[in-house]
Amino acid sequence: MDFNTSKSESYAARVESYAGFGNGLAATQDLKEGDVIIRVNNPFLILVEKAALELVCSQCFYEKHGLKRCSGCKVVWYCSASCQSTAWKASGHKLECPIYQRLPDVLPTEVRGLVNLLLCKEIGTKPDPKWASLEGHVASLRKQKEWNNIVLQANAAIKYSGSVDTYIETVVELLCRMATNAFRVTLPDSTETGLCFEPLVSLANHSCDPNAIVMFDGRKMFLRALKFIDEGDQIFISYVDTTSPRDVRQAEIQASYFFTCKCERCTNNSGFAPVVNSKPSPRLDLLLDRGNSIAQYPDPKETKVRNALSHYRSKDDPSPTLVVLLYILLTSPYVQPHHPVRVSTLYQIYRQICILATHPEGDEKLLAGAEHVPKKLLMDIDYISASQCILILLIELAPKSHGANSQFLRNLSRDLSAIVELQEPRGEVGEKLQEWAMDASAEGKMYSNHIFAQFRELAAYAFKLIEDVSGV
């Protein structure tokens, strides 16, 4: 694939052929943690998924209040007249809108994506070189029970787009490649909001100990270095959750991608390799405190932890949600301080703390669902100062996880300014914590350490909360 024909604004990679992998990406220069390997401002296909249409703008992909629905199709939502105009002129909505108007229901995300490509990318009777070189596993998918659904979706997209001259085989091949190579667009709290298909980034091969990760800032797509990568080294991402046990990872990879992973972690059934030259975070280490008491409790299966988190979130119970999130953070196996999954967990913790900070002392909502947690422990936490502590951590780590110029970091900085102002009439704690933000050994360390000790104590009650939901 010719990088110069893509809409990439920057790249530090080239296409290479690797034995046992086929095509892949190699670094064209030495890369540091957090460096951008590839940035794509307008991916080949990016669209908001059906469940998130009223949550994020369908053009800029940012989560904003006051979204307005397209008055024509009443399917997509925009945050501004500017975004609506751009979508109409440059993103294909001028062609989609009359089609959506005629349909009684919103089309499934994959079908809407195919319709957009058929209307805007001139998908013809032959596979496009942009995506034809990607693995689509067509032969393997034909044997799966999902095959009939793939063909139905392809036929639906052809029908609705009016692409009568397009061969069904070509569209099916494209859909198979999308199914195999598409990425999920997510918000900073890991909420899935969209589907992205960018053939250039999809060339990156899999490892269960990857050196890169795909991130999004609105509709912009980034391939970022997770660790130091030497010039010429192959760039790997992970296709599955790398914290899952080897057997689970292997099963997921075989079911979805039809190969057996032979990376070092799978071969040796080992954990993540140590990261050489990674810069430590004394502030994060103060929170994690490797000697904390979490280790004394049984380790519930990850699915049970996630189910418990989903349960408490669905009930809008901030205290048990916070406890389970703290447990996830403190038991996270990721090596890098700035790993985006860890940063996302921190951000979710921050949002729960903000909810708790709005409830007055003694409010029953503060205790809902957290019967196993001592009431005094929940009541004694200074949630405003706690939110400041977590924001300080996030602002330290976000430049490497999300980017120094990301909207996420700008939002965090705005929030911190508001909290510092809120702290002014509350005594010296806010000022001391800001000193700690500048100097990890400053006096504010005492305040943050006290809050972090409370967090670790809270997290120790997570097992009982998880047990209530799953019967561990």
Buried (B, 14 or more C-beta within 10 A) or exposed (E): BEEEEBEBEEBBBBBBEEEEEEBBBBBBEBBEBBBBBBBBEBBBBBBBBBEBBEBBBBBBBBBBEEBEBBEBBEBBBBBBEEBBEBBBEEBBBBBBBEBBEEEEEBBBBBBBBBBBBBBBBEBEEEBBEBBBBBBBBBEBBEEEEEBEEBBEBBBBBBEBBEBEEBBEEBBBBBBBBBBBBBBEBBBBBBBEBBBBBBBBBBBBBBBBBBBBBBBBBBBBBBBBBBBBBEEEBBBBBBBBEBBBEBEBBBEBBEEEBBBEBEBEBBEEEEEBEEBEEBEEBEBBEBBBBEEBEBEEBEEBBBEBBBBBBEBBBEEEBBBBBBBBBBBBBBBBEBBBBBBBBBBBBBBBBBBBBBBBBEBEEEEEBBBBBBEBBEEEBBEEBBBBBBBBBBBBBBBBBBBBBBBEEBBBBEBBBEBBEEBBEBBEEEEEBBBBBBBBBEEBEBEBBEBBBBBBBBBBBBBBBBBBBBBBBBEB
